[in-house]
Amino acid sequence: MMLRSLPKLSIIFSSINNSRFLANASQCFISSFSTTPASTVKFRVTARVPIRCMPTSPISSQTTAEDQVQQVKLLTSTDDNYGGVIVELDQLMDSTTFVSILRASILHWKQLVLVVRENSGLFQGTGVWKFPTGVVDQGEDICVAAVREVKEETGVDSEFLEVLAFRQSHNSFFEKSDLFFLCMLRPLSSEIQVQRLEIESAQWMPFVEYTAQPFIQKSDLLKYINDICLAKINGRYSGYTPVSTLSNFTEQQFYLYLNAGALKRFNS
């Protein structure tokens, strides 16, 4: 199977739901580097600079969401003649950083998504593989809730990147209006540990296999989500990055979600 690398920033897609204090189902779209029998990645590395081993410290809890987005990098690669890719390194990096970037790059090459089967709710017993879902807690930021829900349901650690889209609906749960957010996350781990209370099973699935499910094909909302994800994968769609800022009226910190790439180009 030919596995092609994906351009730039399209490592994890996730979506979460948000309401004022109550939120209904959210969804998560994630790419992983875990291996499957039907899909393998072969790569060859040509190092122009040495890879150093040095101690590194974890990202500080004070690191902002926009800083984390800027830290996401992928290895530049070209397809070879054997179903793999050739990677050339042209900058100095320590071994820990290299492993992290390599992991993220493999996620792109394999194009897998994290999906679950629920053992409760509307999807119980349907056999449908869907993205992890959840709710936003009172006072919780969208970017924090997305990461938390993925971790709770699947055990996978992730890092928030962008809001790709949102949908507004009315008279939803508890007769409240609802905001549904489609978000992109970057996986920091791949091992799955299912939360048995709500989830029957979980796995990394090729995106094309996920989209081929009859239920997905019949849903207008999910078909739009698929198109957005594919556009993002192909580098033709930009989402909204959370930027930490302060209000003029209170000292409370909040996030403004904006198209950071377009804004940077405008200001350059």
N, C-alpha and C positions, 0 to 999 in steps of 0.2 A: 504494500500500500504506500503510495506517495504521500509524504507528510510535508507540507509546506509551512514555512515560518510565517507568522503574522506580523504585520507592520506595527511598530511603535506600541502605544499604550493600550493594550486590550487583553489584559491578563485574567482578571476576574470580573465577572458581571454578577451583580446581585441586585435584588430589589427588596425593599421593605415597605411596609405600610405605615402610614402615619395618620393619626386623627388628633383631635385636640388633647383629650385625655385617654380616649379609648381608640384603639386602632384595630382594623380587622386584618385579614391575612396579608402577609408580605411575601415576596418572592426573591429567590436568590439564584443567580447564574454565575457559576464559578468554573474556571479552567484549572486543571491540575496536571502534574507531571507524572502521576502514577502510571505504571505499565499495565497493558492489557494484552491478551494473547493475539488479538486481531490487529494491534497497532503498535509498532515499535519505532523508535527514533535512533538513528545512527548519526554520529557526528565526528568530525575530525577537527582538531584545534591546531592552528598554526600560531605560535606565540612569538610576537616580535619583541615583547618585553617580558622580564621575569615576573613571576607571581610570588610575592613574598608572604611568609607566614608571620603574623604579628597578632598580639592580643587585641581584641575589640570589645567594646562595652555595649550593652543593650541600648536601644534607642531610649532616650530620656522620656519620661512621662510628660514632659513639657513640650515635646515635639509637636508642632501643629499639623493639622491634616494636610494643609497645602505643602508643608515641608516634606511630608511623607510621600506625596505624589511626585514631587520633584526628584526624590531619591530613586524612583523606579527606573531601571535601565534594562535594556535587552542587548544581547550579543548580536552583532551584525553577522549575517550568514548568507550563504548562497547555496542553492541546491547542487548536489553532486549527481553522478550518473548511476547511483546505487540506492536511491530512495532515501538518502540522508542529506545532511547539510555540512558545509565547510565553514568553520568559524575562524576568523583572524582577530587576534588581540593586538591592539595598537596603543594601549595605555597601561601604566603600572597599577596594580591592585593587589591587596592582600588576599590570602587564600579564602578567608571567610567571606569576603565580598564577592569573590569569583564564584564560590559555590552558590551564594544567594542569587546572583545574576544568572548563572547557568540554570538553576532551578526554574526561575521565572521564564527564561527563554524556552526551555523544554515545554513549559505549559503552553506557550504559543504554538510550538511545532505540533503538538499532539491534539490540540483543540478539543479537550474534554470538558464536560460540565458536571458539577456535583448535583445529583438528583436524589430524591427520597420518595419512598412510598409511605403514606400515612396510615396509621392504624386507628384513626379517629377522624371525625368530621366528615365533610362531603365526599372526600376521596377514599374513605375507608372501603376496602374490598373491591375497588375498581381496577386495581392493577396499574393505575396510571403513575408513571414516573414524573415527578414535578420538582420544581425548585423549592428549597427550604423556605418555610413561611413563619411569620411571627407577628408580634405587635410591638409598638413603641410604648414604653412606659412613660408615665407622667414626668415631665421635666427632662426627658432623655433626648439627646440629639439624634437625628436621622443616621448620621455616620456612625455613631456609637451603637445604635440599636441593630444596624445591619450586621456588624461584626459580632455582636453578642448572640443574635439569633442563629447565625451560622455555627458558632461555637457550641451553643446549647444543644442543637439538634443533631449535629454531625461530629462534633469534636475537632473540626478543622479550624485552625487559627488563620485569620485573614487580616488584611489591612484595607481600609476604605480608600477609594480613589475618586469616584465621580457619581453624581446623579445623572442618569442618562435620559430619563423622562419621568413624567408623573401623570396620573389619571385622577380626576375628581368625580365622585359619584355622591348621590344623595339618598336619604332614607335607607341607609345601610344598617349595620348592627346597632341595636338600641335606638333606631330611627335617627341616627346621626349622619351628618355628611362625612365623607371619607376621602382621604388623599392616599393614593397608592403610588409608591416610588419605585422606579426601576433604577438600580444602582450597580456600579462596577467595583469589585474588590480584587485585591491581589492576595493569593493564597500564600501563607507562610508555612504551611504543613500540608501533608497529603493523607496521613493515616486517619481512617474513619472510625469513630466511636459513637455508635448510634444511641440516642436517647430513647429508650424503649417505651416510655410513657406515651409518646405521641408518634414515634417513627417506627415503622415495621422494618425497613431496611434502607440502605443508602449505598450509592456507588458512584464512581466516575464513569460517565457515559460519553461517547462521541456526540458532538453537537448535532450532527446530521441524523443520528439515530434518535435523539431526543425529539427533534422537530418532526420526525416522520410518524410519531404516534398519532393515531386517528383523533384523539381528543384535542391534541394541540392543533391539528389541521382544521378542526371545526370551530375553533375559538378565534373571533376577530381580534380580541385583545392580545392573545398569545402570538398570533401571526404578526401583529405589529411589533411586538417585543422581539420576535425572531428577526424581523427585518432590521430593527435598530441594532441588535447585536451583530448581525452580519455586516452592516455598514460600519460599525465600530471596528470590527476585525479587519476590514479592508481599508481602514484609515480615512473613511469618508464621513465620519460623524464625530462631533465633539460634545461631551457632556459638561456638567457643572461641578467644579471643584469647590469644596468647603474652605472658605477663607475666614480665619478668626478675626473678629472685630469687636468694637465696643459701641454701646448706644450713647447718644448725647444726653439721654434722660436718666439713665441708671449706670452703675458701674458693672453691670452684669455683662459677661462675655457671651457672644453668640456667633453663629456661622452665617456668612453670606455665601450662597452658592452661585458661582459665576463661571463663564467660559474663560478660564485662565489663559489658554493658548491664544484665543482671538484678542484678548485684552493685551497680552504681551506683544503681539504683533502690531497692534494699533499704537502702543506706546514706544515701540522701537524705531 
